[in-house]
Amino acid sequence: MLRIALLLGVLAIPTLAAAQSNDALPREFGCLSQSELRNDMHPSELARIVRACADEQRYDDAVQVYYTYSSYGLYDQQRVRDESAHVVLGELAQWMFAFLDRTTMTGIRASIDKMRDPSNPFFRATCIGIQTLGPPDYRPGYMIRYGLMPRKSDEDWKNAAFNSAAAWTKAVEEINGCPASI
C-alpha cells in the first residue's frame, strides 16, 4: 500500500510542476503582505491571497494585495485581445468578497477608506509597493483560458497594439489613482 502511495506521489510531481508553471493550477500562498508579493503572481493567485488576509482579519494587507490584483488585472486586460476573457476579473472579485461577515467587511471598508485619501500614508505606501513590484512577468493563462475567441495558435491571444509601459501607467496611475512619481 505504501508503494502505491509513493508511486502516485512520484507520478503527480511532474504534473503539478507543469500546472504551476503555466498557471493552470493557481498556487496557494496564504496571507502575504504587499512586500512579499512577486510579479509572477497572477490575479487568480492574488485573489486567494486577498481572501486569506480577509479571513485572518489582516485588512490592510488584503486591500494592498487587492490593489496589486487590480493593477495586474487591468494590465492583463490591455494585453489579452479577447474581451470575453476579461470577465474572469469580475468573477474573481466577486469570489474574493463573497460570504464575508459584517465584521470583516467593516474592516476592509476602513482600509479602503484609507486608500481613497491620497494624503494618507497607507495610500502612498500601497502605490510605492505596486510601482516597486513593477508590471506582471507571467503569461496571463488564467485569462486566456477564460475567453471565447477561437484559438489558432499559442500566441494569438496577444493584442497587437499592446504597449507595456503605457499599459502599466494606465493600470497603476490612471485607473488606481497612484501618482506618477512618488
For each residue, the residues with C-beta under 8 A, 3 or more apart:
1: 4 5
2: 5 6
3: 6 7
4: 1 7 8
5: 1 2 8 9
6: 2 3 9 10
7: 3 4 10 11
8: 4 5 11 12
9: 5 6 12 13
10: 6 7 13
11: 7 8 14 15
12: 8 9 15 16
13: 9 10 16 17
14: 11 17 18
15: 11 12 18 19
16: 12 13 19 20 25
17: 13 14 20 21
18: 14 15 21 22 24
19: 15 16 22 24 25
20: 16 17 23 25 27
21: 17 18
22: 18 19 139 141
23: 20 26 42 44 45 138 139 141 142
24: 18 19 141 145
25: 16 19 20
26: 23 42 44 45 48 142
27: 20 41 45
28: 48
29: 32 41 45 48 49 52
30: 49 52
31: 49 52 53 55 56 58 61 62
32: 29 36 37 49 53 61 65
33: 36 37 61 64
34: 37 61 64 65 68 125 126 129 130 133
35: 129
36: 32 33
37: 32 33 34 41 46 49 65 68 129 133
38: 41 133
39: 133 134 135 136 137 138
40: 136 137 138
41: 27 29 37 38 45 46 49 72 138
42: 23 26 45 46 72 76 136 138 140 141 142
43: 46 47 69 72 73 76 88 89 92 142 143
44: 23 26 47 48 88 92 142
45: 23 26 27 29 41 42 48 49
46: 37 41 42 43 49 50 65 66 68 69 72
47: 43 44 50 51 69 92 93 95 96
48: 26 28 29 44 45 51 52
49: 29 30 31 32 37 41 45 46 52 53 65
50: 46 47 53 54 62 65 66 69 96
51: 47 48 54 55 95 96
52: 29 30 31 48 49 55 56
53: 31 32 49 50 56 58 59 61 62 65
54: 50 51 57 58 59 62 96 97 100 104 107 108
55: 31 51 52 104
56: 31 52 53
57: 54 103 104 107
58: 31 53 54 61 62
59: 53 54 62 63 104 107 108 110 111
60: 63 64 111 114 122
61: 31 32 33 34 53 58 64 65
62: 31 50 53 54 58 59 65 66 108 111
63: 59 60 66 67 108 111 112 114 115 126
64: 33 34 60 61 67 68 125 126 129
65: 32 34 37 46 49 50 53 61 62 68 69
66: 46 50 62 63 69 70 96
67: 63 64 70 71 115 126 130 176
68: 34 37 46 64 65 71 72 129 130 133
69: 43 46 47 50 65 66 72 73 92
70: 66 67 73 74 171 175 176
71: 67 68 74 75 130 168 171 172 175 176
72: 41 42 43 46 68 69 75 76 136 171
73: 43 69 70 76 77 89 92
74: 70 71 77 78 170 171 175 176
75: 71 72 78 79 135 136 167 168 171
76: 42 43 72 73 79 80 89 136 140 143
77: 73 74 80 86 89 143
78: 74 75 159 162 167 170 171
79: 75 76 140 158 159 162 164 167
80: 76 77 85 86 140 143 144 147 157 158 159
81: 149 157 158 159 160
82: 85 86 144 147 148 149 157
83: 86
84: 87 146 147 148 149
85: 80 82 88 143 144 145 146 147 148 149 157
86: 77 80 82 83 89 143
87: 84 90 91 146
88: 43 44 85 91 92 142 143 146
89: 43 73 76 77 86 92 93 143
90: 87 93 94
91: 87 88 94 95
92: 43 44 47 69 73 88 89 95 96
93: 47 89 90 96 97
94: 90 91 97 98
95: 47 51 91 92 98
96: 47 50 51 54 66 92 93
97: 54 93 94 100 105 108
98: 94 95
99:
100: 54 97 104 105 108
101: 104 105
102: 105 106
103: 57 106 107
104: 54 55 57 59 100 101 107 108
105: 97 100 101 102 108 109
106: 102 103 109 110
107: 54 57 59 103 104 110 111
108: 54 59 62 63 97 100 104 105 111 112
109: 105 106 112 113
110: 59 106 107 113 114
111: 59 60 62 63 107 108 114 115 122
112: 63 108 109 115 116
113: 109 110 116 117
114: 60 63 110 111 117 120 122 123
115: 63 67 111 112 120 122 123 126
116: 112 113 123
117: 113 114 120 123
118: 123 124 177 179
119: 123
120: 114 115 117 123 124
121: 124 125
122: 60 111 114 115 125 126
123: 114 115 116 117 118 119 120 126 127
124: 118 120 121 127 128 182
125: 34 64 121 122 128 129
126: 34 63 64 67 115 122 123 129 130 178
127: 123 124 130 131 172 176 178 179 182
128: 124 125 131 132 182
129: 34 35 37 64 68 125 126 132 133
130: 34 67 68 71 126 127 133 172 176 178
131: 127 128 134 172 178 182
132: 128 129
133: 34 37 38 39 68 129 130
134: 39 131 137 168
135: 39 75 164 167 168 171
136: 39 40 42 72 75 76 140
137: 39 40 134
138: 23 39 40 41 42 141
139: 22 23 144
140: 42 76 79 80 136 143 144 157
141: 22 23 24 42 138 144 145
142: 23 26 42 43 44 88 145 146
143: 43 76 77 80 85 86 88 89 140 146 147
144: 80 82 85 139 140 141 147 157
145: 24 85 141 142
146: 84 85 87 88 142 143
147: 80 82 84 85 143 144 157
148: 82 84 85
149: 81 82 84 85
150:
151: 156 157
152: 156
153: 156
154:
155: 158
156: 151 152 153
157: 80 81 82 85 140 144 147 151
158: 79 80 81 155 162
159: 78 79 80 81 162
160: 81
161:
162: 78 79 158 159 167
163: 166 167
164: 79 135 167 168
165: 168 169
166: 163 169 170
167: 75 78 79 135 162 163 164 170 171
168: 71 75 134 135 164 165 171 172
169: 165 166 172 173 174 180
170: 74 78 166 167 173 174 175
171: 70 71 72 74 75 78 135 167 168 174 175 176
172: 71 127 130 131 168 169 175 176 178
173: 169 170 176 177 178 179 180
174: 169 170 171
175: 70 71 74 170 171 172
176: 67 70 71 74 127 130 171 172 173
177: 118 173
178: 126 127 130 131 172 173 182
179: 118 127 173 182
180: 169 173
181:
182: 124 127 128 131 178 179
